[in-house]
Amino acid sequence: MDLWKKVLSGLKTYRVLFLSLVGATTLFHLWYISAGFLDLAPDEAHYWEWSRHLDWSYYSKGPVVAYLIALSTRLGGDTEFFVRLPAVIISAAVAIIAFLLAKEMFNSEMIGFYATLLLSLMPLYAAGAIFMTIDPPFILFWALAIFFLYKALSTENGLWWYPAGATLGLGLLTKYTMVLLLPCLFLYLVLSPRGRPWLRQKEPYLALLLSGLLFSPVILWNAAHGWVSLRHVLGQAGAGKGLQLSFATFFQFLGSQAGVVTPLFFLAMVLGMVRSGRLGIREAREEHLFLFCTSAPVLAFFLLFSLHTKVQANWAAPAYFTAALAVVAWGKDSIGQGPPARKRWTLRGLVAVAFLLAFLVNVIGHFPALLGKVGIDLDPKMDPTHRLQGWRELGAEVSAVLKEMKTKNHTFILSDAYQISSELAFYVDGHPRTYNANLGRRMNQYDLWEGFYSFKGSDAIYVTWGDGELHPEVKRAFASIQRGGVLRILHRGKVAQTFSIYRGYNFKGMDAKGFQKF
């Protein structure tokens, strides 16, 4: 037995397990995105559209997601696989950072392995390993900034502040909520005896300046475009609503966290944050204080914010990166030693149930059709993948109509929804330029690009959701317009989405309305 323990120790068991986990999950993700189970999500298609119009910034976000998709698709082609490939690579990188951070903080590869396993099974992070939206690169830069900051604080080597500043700037170029890292860091520096002296050193301020320089193209772009991103963020924050209190949105957000993290993981995360805060503040455990300050304030901010307005489930994602380490460190202390044997076995059972539940949620999330195998008839609207079905089919229908119409006259593709315009740009043969009419909706990136308003005399294919009456503004825009067909997308035998496809002839012009909405 002693010999076997020595052999396992020599192989560095948890390092082998970690590498096996990252290798296996990465191979699975590569297979999954190549198998074509799901069409591009509307946001993925929209960011791919951004990648065809590279710029210093965009209406609602910085440019990093567009640059990454552009790099991947320029190398491999405009396919679903290469749009999503950066997400798979980033997921593996985030796992490596979590493992290295645990080793740096606790000198424990066991904590690194289990924290990585926890993150990989969390539905929120599992989705980010497949879908190429804003969140994967945002979490990558958040994780890198956390790692570099901890290196700077733990080694007292000021040089580590500069890569921390650079990753902060890159994070801001990805998603503006990266700014939340600054109050988190300030809270740690104020509370920490080890960190407080850095408030009087030049390195943190030079790092902040570096991040500002990296972010400056976004500021200059916005200055040239009427500060549209700032207006958009204020609109998302409910700035025009005035101060209001809504317990409905609070409990909606709380429930969403239990859904995207899983209930047991979410409860463990919250308790892990609280424990790290207690150890960090009362017992001056620097590593726990750092974990607390980089997780709990983020979650607390969005919980409070949800009392004012609707908060999306994914917005709190960065809080769980360090919370995962806090939870596993707590579990190691609680299960490894201290409590009586009976209590240890009870805790181990709860941990096993939590991981098994998360695993099952992930299996169903990736393969929802399995529910039908066990007799569960899930309504399409309850299935989060139902909006990722039918876009190829719609693209094929529109491709056939376009092929016929453009032989007679110049024909462009138009929709009243950016989601449809983006998906058609990707799935219609030849990836044509598409357009998005503003009929009073909120502004989006299409409104900043060259529009279709000069195409007078041209014909158009107009696609919209549903099968109701055509919008009067669209009727007036053409000499004649007729519905070419209604496409109903079936998802496990039930209608998941409905599209109406119209043929418009002799475009007369259309007013650009609604641009005041951000």
Sequence and secondary structure as in RCSB ss.txt:
>XXXX:A:sequence
MDLWKKVLSGLKTYRVLFLSLVGATTLFHLWYISAGFLDLAPDEAHYWEWSRHLDWSYYSKGPVVAYLIALSTRL
GGDTEFFVRLPAVIISAAVAIIAFLLAKEMFNSEMIGFYATLLLSLMPLYAAGAIFMTIDPPFILFWALAIFFLY
KALSTENGLWWYPAGATLGLGLLTKYTMVLLLPCLFLYLVLSPRGRPWLRQKEPYLALLLSGLLFSPVILWNAAH
GWVSLRHVLGQAGAGKGLQLSFATFFQFLGSQAGVVTPLFFLAMVLGMVRSGRLGIREAREEHLFLFCTSAPVLA
FFLLFSLHTKVQANWAAPAYFTAALAVVAWGKDSIGQGPPARKRWTLRGLVAVAFLLAFLVNVIGHFPALLGKVG
IDLDPKMDPTHRLQGWRELGAEVSAVLKEMKTKNHTFILSDAYQISSELAFYVDGHPRTYNANLGRRMNQYDLWE
GFYSFKGSDAIYVTWGDGELHPEVKRAFASIQRGGVLRILHRGKVAQTFSIYRGYNFKGMDAKGFQKF
>XXXX:A:secstr
 HHHHHHHHHTTHHHHHHHHHHHHHHHHHHHHHHHT S   HHHHHHHHHHTS  S  SSS SHHHHHHHHHHHH
H SSHHHHHHHHHHHHHHHHHHHHHHHHHHHS HHHHHHHHHHHHHSHHHHHHTT  SSHHHHHHHHHHHHHHHH
HHHHH  GGGHHHHHHHHHHHHTT GGGGGHHHHHHHHHHH TTTGGGGGSSHHHHHHHHHHHHHHHHHHHHHHT
TTHHHHHHHHHTTGGG S   HHHHHHHHHHHHHHH HHHHHHHHHHHHHHHHHHHHS  HHHHHHHHTTHHHHH
HHHHHTTTS   GGGGTTHHHHHHHHHHHHHHHHHHSSS HHHHHHHHHHHHHHHHHHHHHHHHHH TTHHHHTT
    GGGSTTGGGSSHHHHHHHHHHHHHHHTTTS EEEEESSHHHHHHHHHHSTT   EEE  BS    GGGGS 
 STT TT EEEEEEESSS   HHHHHTEEEEEEEEEEEEEETTEEEEEEEEEEEEEE     B TT  
